[in-house]
Amino acid sequence: MSLPAPPCYPPKPARGDRIALLAPSSGLAGVFPLAFELGMKRLREEFGLEPVEYPTTRKMGSTPQERVADLHAAFADPTVKAVMASIGGDDQITVLPLLDRELLRAHPKPFFGYSDNTNLLLALRNLGMVTYHGASVMTELGRPGALDPLTADSLRAALFTHGPYELHPADRYRDVDRDWADPATFDAEPETRPATGWRWHGPRKVVEGRAWGGSLEILAWLLMADREIARDPAAYEGSVLFLETSEDLPAAREVFHILRNMGERGLLARFPALLMARPKAWSFDHPNSPAQQQSYATEQREAVLNALAAYAPDTLAVLDVDFGHTDPQLVIPYGGEVRVDGRERRITVTY
């Protein structure tokens, strides 16, 4: 593919504007309406936006053609000022060949999502749009109890403002989920545990660049399918790489293998800085004990550092940053400006 266009920031919505809620991957909003409807309620009451649903928003098993039709409709509608994914999934890559890229390029809008939505984040970035990694309707906005203050403040800044925003580490976090089918889940605050702060590694330097990355597993799929990622690694020279892993809980050796292969491609060393999200270490399929969670996170960190040592020893890395599949979640501007200050131990993004 050709080199990506230089990204720019689409116009931001204002209070009272309409925001499209789409399901570009999975229609789980129809299976778990409580989380979805709580997220919609918060968009209305806490952010002052008017959510707009589309035919596939709550439809499981919708075709890629149906999902892309909703996406095109949302971007083409002049009354819709932002677009947000309801949740992720695992087959959004099948939507990519169907995108009307000229339509999307002609109607730039802020797009919010993460996980499988890395596909669209990257496709829109390649069309010249800064997009936003984070803040799906069901996961973050549908959080039991109340919105985490870090999540809420970051999302509010990303939605409505343009300018520098300093990220801060969470004091407490969680990665254990509760049953969305049970109404009692949403009545109480979820249990959290103390966070250990960010972990800095590598040279004490300052790096400024455009953010590129997302879900590590999705990037691996895109590399295998030869979609959306420039074949010339020079396209990403000087960018800030940010990566997170999902509730699939990929083994440390798989994380190393993906990063190793990026290194063999000549890609990994192009990034002078890496932000690695705090790994999610629990899922319903893998209900790890606290000791197992700690071991999983430690092994993943070691895998990341081993890959950097082999392929990008001069990269400044910050591990356990609060974005991705753990809670709270900070929004990362995909294609937007990021400053990683290894001297002062600060991270600033531009929304």
Secondary structure as GFF3:
##gff-version 3
##sequence-region A 1 351
A	DSSP	beta_strand	18	22	.	.	.	ID=ss1
A	DSSP	three_ten_helix	28	30	.	.	.	ID=ss2
A	DSSP	alpha_helix	33	45	.	.	.	ID=ss3
A	DSSP	beta_strand	50	53	.	.	.	ID=ss4
A	DSSP	alpha_helix	64	76	.	.	.	ID=ss5
A	DSSP	beta_strand	80	85	.	.	.	ID=ss6
A	DSSP	three_ten_helix	92	94	.	.	.	ID=ss7
A	DSSP	three_ten_helix	96	98	.	.	.	ID=ss8
A	DSSP	alpha_helix	101	106	.	.	.	ID=ss9
A	DSSP	beta_strand	111	113	.	.	.	ID=ss10
A	DSSP	three_ten_helix	115	117	.	.	.	ID=ss11
A	DSSP	alpha_helix	118	126	.	.	.	ID=ss12
A	DSSP	beta_strand	131	133	.	.	.	ID=ss13
A	DSSP	pi_helix	137	141	.	.	.	ID=ss14
A	DSSP	alpha_helix	149	160	.	.	.	ID=ss15
A	DSSP	beta_strand	164	167	.	.	.	ID=ss16
A	DSSP	beta_strand	172	173	.	.	.	ID=ss17
A	DSSP	three_ten_helix	183	186	.	.	.	ID=ss18
A	DSSP	beta_strand	193	194	.	.	.	ID=ss19
A	DSSP	beta_strand	199	201	.	.	.	ID=ss20
A	DSSP	beta_strand	206	215	.	.	.	ID=ss21
A	DSSP	alpha_helix	216	225	.	.	.	ID=ss22
A	DSSP	three_ten_helix	233	236	.	.	.	ID=ss23
A	DSSP	beta_strand	240	244	.	.	.	ID=ss24
A	DSSP	alpha_helix	252	264	.	.	.	ID=ss25
A	DSSP	three_ten_helix	268	270	.	.	.	ID=ss26
A	DSSP	beta_strand	273	277	.	.	.	ID=ss27
A	DSSP	alpha_helix	290	311	.	.	.	ID=ss28
A	DSSP	beta_strand	316	321	.	.	.	ID=ss29
A	DSSP	beta_strand	332	334	.	.	.	ID=ss30
A	DSSP	beta_strand	337	341	.	.	.	ID=ss31
A	DSSP	beta_strand	346	350	.	.	.	ID=ss32
###
